[in-house]
Amino acid sequence: MKLPLQISFRNVEATDEAERRIRAEAAELDKFCDRIMSCRVVVDVPHRHHVTGNDFQVRIDITVPGEEIAVTHEPGKHDPYYKNLDVAIRDAFDSAARRLEDYARRRRLDVKHHESQPHGRISKLFATSRYGFITTPDGREVYFDSNSVLGHRFDELHIGNEVEFAEELGDKGPQASSVRLL
């Protein structure tokens, strides 16, 4: 972390134990992303209407290059777990770690890339039997029938139309399970 960790307690007494736990959890965040510029943690008891039974809310604001990550862990209705400050801190930092991992993946461009579907040109059409063939750029022929055509009717297709398709192995060789005009 570039800047020192900031910890605030609102409507609750700060304890050395809670502060140590927060510092330890914050130090672990560097394992998920080494580009953290600042981190601010606020521990709060938002509704102090009752003398007993108040639940803790933990908010973590993290600044990384190009983005701010905010995590708020607050109790749900009748949620007994956040009456324990350690549980609230742990859950908030677990969520922050997941968000930092997502950020680091995006920065590394480590996201799923969908391969583009194969494409080709319609080379043969048999209108009465309602099937045809697509010739791929490498010269292979792929069978398709009228049920495979998406977004258009089979009768709207013409020889020479450029299409993209999803290829699978059929009983008699390669066939297109979906065909879409480009």
ZIKANOR-V713268 format. One record per residue. RES is the residue in one letter. SS is DSSP state (~ for helix, > for strand, _ for the rest). PSI is psi in whole degrees, -180 to 180 (* if undefined). D_LAST is the distance of its C-alpha to the last C-alpha in Angstrom with 2 decimals. Layout:
# ZIKANOR-V713268
res	ss	psi	d_last
RES	SS	PSI	D_LAST
RES	SS	PSI	D_LAST
This chain:
# ZIKANOR-V713268
res	ss	psi	d_last
M	_	133	49.52
K	_	-45	50.25
L	_	155	52.25
P	_	148	54.81
L	_	136	53.86
Q	>	129	54.89
I	>	130	56.19
S	>	144	57.35
F	>	128	59.07
R	>	133	59.23
N	_	19	61.51
V	_	146	62.31
E	_	132	64.82
A	_	137	63.48
T	_	152	64.69
D	~	-38	64.88
E	~	-46	63.29
A	~	-42	60.21
E	~	-41	59.90
R	~	-43	60.20
R	~	-44	57.51
I	~	-43	55.11
R	~	-41	55.87
A	~	-45	55.29
E	~	-41	51.96
A	~	-38	50.84
A	~	-32	51.83
E	~	-25	49.56
L	~	-28	46.50
D	_	-22	46.70
K	_	-28	45.67
F	_	-27	42.26
C	_	123	41.69
D	_	11	44.01
R	_	22	42.86
I	>	125	44.56
M	>	-41	46.25
S	>	159	48.15
C	>	130	48.72
R	>	132	50.62
V	>	131	51.74
V	>	123	53.30
V	>	129	55.19
D	>	153	56.04
V	_	95	57.61
P	_	-35	55.93
H	_	95	58.10
R	_	43	61.67
H	_	-32	63.09
H	_	154	64.71
V	_	-35	67.19
T	_	163	65.71
G	_	12	62.38
N	_	145	60.19
D	_	148	56.86
F	_	144	55.56
Q	>	133	52.39
V	>	125	51.08
R	>	133	48.70
I	>	124	47.35
D	>	120	45.79
I	>	133	44.39
T	>	125	43.29
V	>	162	41.04
P	_	122	39.37
G	_	3	36.73
E	>	152	37.27
E	>	134	39.95
I	>	124	40.05
A	>	129	42.16
V	>	128	43.26
T	>	122	45.60
H	>	113	47.17
E	_	157	49.23
P	_	147	50.78
G	_	177	49.35
K	_	132	51.70
H	_	34	54.49
D	_	107	53.12
P	~	-15	56.24
Y	~	-35	54.64
Y	~	10	54.51
K	~	-15	58.25
N	_	117	58.40
L	~	-39	57.52
D	~	-41	56.67
V	~	-43	53.99
A	~	-42	52.46
I	~	-48	52.45
R	~	-49	51.00
D	~	-39	48.12
A	~	-44	47.27
F	~	-32	47.25
D	~	-43	45.19
S	~	-40	42.53
A	~	-40	42.82
A	~	-42	42.44
R	~	-42	39.16
R	~	-38	37.83
L	~	-38	39.00
E	~	-43	37.32
D	~	-44	33.98
Y	~	-47	34.67
A	~	-39	35.60
R	~	-43	32.42
R	~	-40	30.27
R	~	-34	32.42
R	_	-1	31.99
L	_	33	28.22
D	_	59	28.97
V	_	162	26.21
K	_	134	23.76
H	_	126	20.59
H	_	128	17.77
E	_	143	16.37
S	_	149	12.68
Q	_	152	11.37
P	>	155	11.53
H	>	167	8.84
G	>	-168	9.75
R	>	144	9.87
I	>	123	11.43
S	>	-25	14.99
K	>	138	17.17
L	>	135	17.25
F	>	90	20.50
A	_	-42	20.37
T	_	-35	23.89
S	_	-10	23.55
R	_	51	20.02
Y	>	171	18.54
G	>	-174	16.71
F	>	145	15.94
I	>	133	13.17
T	>	126	14.57
T	>	164	14.04
P	_	-26	14.87
D	_	9	18.37
G	_	1	18.88
R	_	153	19.00
E	>	133	18.09
V	>	125	16.79
Y	>	146	17.77
F	>	157	16.01
D	>	177	17.47
S	~	-28	16.76
N	~	-17	17.65
S	~	-13	14.77
V	>	127	12.04
L	>	137	11.12
G	_	-10	10.59
H	_	166	11.10
R	_	153	14.11
F	~	-39	14.50
D	~	-12	16.01
E	~	-7	12.97
L	_	148	11.32
H	_	154	12.46
I	_	133	13.42
G	_	-15	11.43
N	_	136	7.91
E	>	135	5.74
V	>	158	5.14
E	>	154	6.66
F	>	160	10.01
A	>	124	13.47
E	>	141	16.11
E	>	166	19.71
L	>	120	22.77
G	>	-174	23.73
D	_	-34	27.10
K	_	19	26.29
G	>	-163	24.04
P	>	140	20.53
Q	>	156	18.31
A	>	124	15.05
S	>	-22	16.07
S	>	140	12.72
V	>	128	9.55
R	>	129	6.40
L	>	140	3.79
L	_	*	0.00
